[in-house]
């Protein structure tokens, strides 16, 4: 199964580790810098307006789609339930 993250980006649900809400994060620059220091590949497909961070086994994707919307899409799959 695949999860559409926005734009032309999709990931396999098997690669998904977590979805984090960034909408209420006031220190987004600090968060972004922490991820860079942790040597994670950060891919920004949000056009500079990230609402969520999607963690996979290989990278972190910043998406303009809300984390609640992404979780609803995941819950439509009979194989994976996200709470």
C-alpha positions as CSV (number, residue, x, y, z in Angstrom):
1,X,0.0,0.0,0.0
2,X,1.1,3.6,-0.7
3,X,0.5,6.8,1.1
4,X,0.2,10.1,-0.9
5,X,2.1,12.9,0.9
6,X,1.3,15.7,-1.5
7,X,2.7,16.8,-4.9
8,X,4.1,13.8,-6.7
9,X,5.5,12.1,-3.5
10,X,4.2,8.8,-2.3
11,X,5.8,6.3,0.1
12,X,5.2,2.7,0.8
13,X,3.3,2.3,4.1
14,X,5.8,-0.4,5.1
15,X,8.5,2.3,5.2
16,X,6.5,4.6,7.5
17,X,7.7,5.1,11.1
18,X,5.7,8.1,12.3
19,X,3.7,11.2,11.3
20,X,4.2,14.3,13.4
21,X,2.1,17.4,13.5
22,X,4.1,20.6,12.8
23,X,1.3,23.1,12.7
24,X,1.6,24.1,16.3
25,X,5.4,23.8,16.5
26,X,6.7,27.3,17.2
27,X,10.4,26.5,16.9
28,X,10.3,24.9,13.5
29,X,13.7,26.2,12.6
30,X,15.2,24.5,15.7
31,X,13.4,21.3,14.9
32,X,14.7,21.4,11.4
33,X,18.2,22.0,12.5
34,X,18.0,19.1,15.0
35,X,17.0,16.7,12.2
36,X,19.9,17.9,10.1
37,X,22.4,17.4,13.0
38,X,21.0,13.9,13.4
39,X,22.1,13.3,9.8
40,X,18.6,12.6,8.5
41,X,17.8,13.3,4.9
42,X,15.0,16.0,5.0
43,X,12.9,16.4,1.9
44,X,10.6,19.5,1.8
45,X,7.6,19.0,-0.5
46,X,5.5,21.6,1.4
47,X,6.6,24.6,-0.6
48,X,7.8,26.2,2.6
49,X,4.6,25.7,4.6
50,X,5.0,22.3,6.4
51,X,2.1,21.0,8.4
52,X,3.5,17.5,9.0
53,X,6.7,15.6,9.2
54,X,6.6,12.0,7.9
55,X,9.4,9.8,9.2
56,X,10.5,6.8,7.1
57,X,13.3,4.4,7.5
58,X,15.4,6.5,5.1
59,X,14.3,10.1,5.3
60,X,12.0,12.7,6.8
61,X,9.4,14.3,4.4
62,X,7.9,17.7,5.2
63,X,4.4,17.9,3.8
64,X,1.8,20.6,3.4
65,X,-0.9,18.0,4.2
66,X,-2.1,18.0,7.8
67,X,-1.1,15.0,10.0
68,X,-4.7,14.3,10.7
69,X,-5.5,14.0,7.0
70,X,-2.5,11.6,6.5
71,X,-3.6,9.5,9.4
72,X,-7.2,9.3,8.0
73,X,-5.7,8.1,4.7
74,X,-3.7,5.4,6.5
75,X,-6.7,4.2,8.5
76,X,-8.6,3.6,5.2
77,X,-6.2,0.8,4.6
78,X,-7.3,-2.6,6.1
79,X,-3.7,-3.5,6.9
80,X,-2.6,-0.6,9.1
81,X,-4.4,1.3,11.9
82,X,-2.9,4.5,13.2
83,X,-4.0,6.1,16.4
